Amino acid sequence: MYLVVFTAELIEPDQHYFAMAEKLRQLAFDDYGCLGFEAVSEGTSEIAISRWDSLEDIRRWKQDPVHKSAQNLANKWYKSWKVSITKVTKEYSGIPKNS
């Protein structure tokens, strides 16, 4: 499994930004096999983490025409941004026991 970690410093998100973000998320799930997606923001800082089975799925999603059009608007929405892609080598989870 792979994680795509997107971090950004937003300028002034508008309705178009939020609509595009939702459209891209749905596209990732529906057309490119995204396994999970979480995003949080605080003030103008944003982080989004998506989970993928393969680098090929990530590459295809990045090349999607809708995603390309969003990339062309980066200067409008972001002061800065960074993408990191990492391979998960170990994962575990649990449920806390009640005291």
C-alpha positions in Angstrom: 0.0 0.0 0.0 1.1 3.6 -0.7 0.2 6.9 1.0 0.0 10.2 -0.8 0.5 13.0 1.7 -0.6 16.5 0.4 0.2 19.5 2.6 -0.6 23.0 1.6 -0.8 26.6 2.8 -4.1 28.0 1.5 -4.6 31.6 0.2 -8.3 32.1 0.3 -10.4 29.0 -0.5 -13.6 29.8 -2.3 -16.7 27.7 -3.2 -15.0 26.5 -6.4 -12.0 25.2 -4.3 -14.3 23.1 -2.0 -16.3 21.8 -4.9 -13.2 20.8 -6.8 -11.7 19.1 -3.7 -14.9 17.0 -3.3 -15.0 16.2 -7.0 -11.4 15.0 -6.9 -11.9 12.9 -3.9 -14.9 11.2 -5.5 -13.0 10.7 -8.7 -10.1 9.1 -6.8 -12.5 6.5 -5.3 -14.8 5.9 -8.3 -12.2 5.8 -11.1 -8.8 5.2 -9.7 -9.1 2.7 -6.8 -8.4 5.0 -3.9 -8.7 3.0 -0.7 -9.1 5.8 1.8 -8.9 9.6 2.1 -8.7 11.8 5.2 -8.2 15.6 5.2 -8.0 18.2 7.9 -7.3 21.9 8.0 -6.5 24.4 10.7 -6.5 28.1 9.7 -4.8 28.2 6.3 -2.9 24.9 6.7 -4.3 21.8 5.1 -3.2 18.1 5.0 -4.8 15.3 3.0 -3.7 11.7 3.1 -4.9 9.1 0.6 -4.3 5.4 0.5 -3.6 3.5 -2.7 -2.8 -0.1 -3.8 -0.2 0.9 -6.4 2.0 3.7 -7.8 0.2 3.1 -11.2 -3.2 4.0 -9.6 -1.6 7.2 -8.2 0.0 8.1 -11.5 -3.3 7.6 -13.4 -5.2 9.7 -10.9 -2.6 12.5 -11.2 -3.0 12.5 -15.0 -6.8 12.7 -15.0 -8.1 15.7 -16.9 -10.1 17.0 -14.0 -7.1 16.7 -11.7 -4.9 18.4 -14.3 -7.4 21.3 -14.4 -7.2 21.6 -10.6 -3.4 21.6 -10.7 -3.5 24.5 -13.2 -5.4 26.5 -10.5 -2.8 25.9 -7.8 -1.5 29.4 -7.9 -5.0 30.7 -7.2 -5.6 28.5 -4.1 -2.2 27.8 -2.5 0.7 29.9 -1.2 2.7 26.6 -1.2 2.1 22.9 -1.4 4.0 19.6 -1.2 3.2 16.0 -2.2 5.0 13.1 -0.6 4.4 9.5 -1.7 5.5 6.7 0.6 5.2 2.9 0.7 3.7 1.5 3.9 5.9 -1.2 5.3 4.0 -1.9 8.4 0.5 -1.1 9.7 -1.4 -2.1 12.8 -4.3 -0.8 14.8 -6.4 -1.6 17.8 -9.3 -0.7 19.9 -8.7 0.7 23.4 -10.1 -1.4 26.2 -12.6 0.2 28.6 -11.3 0.7 32.1 
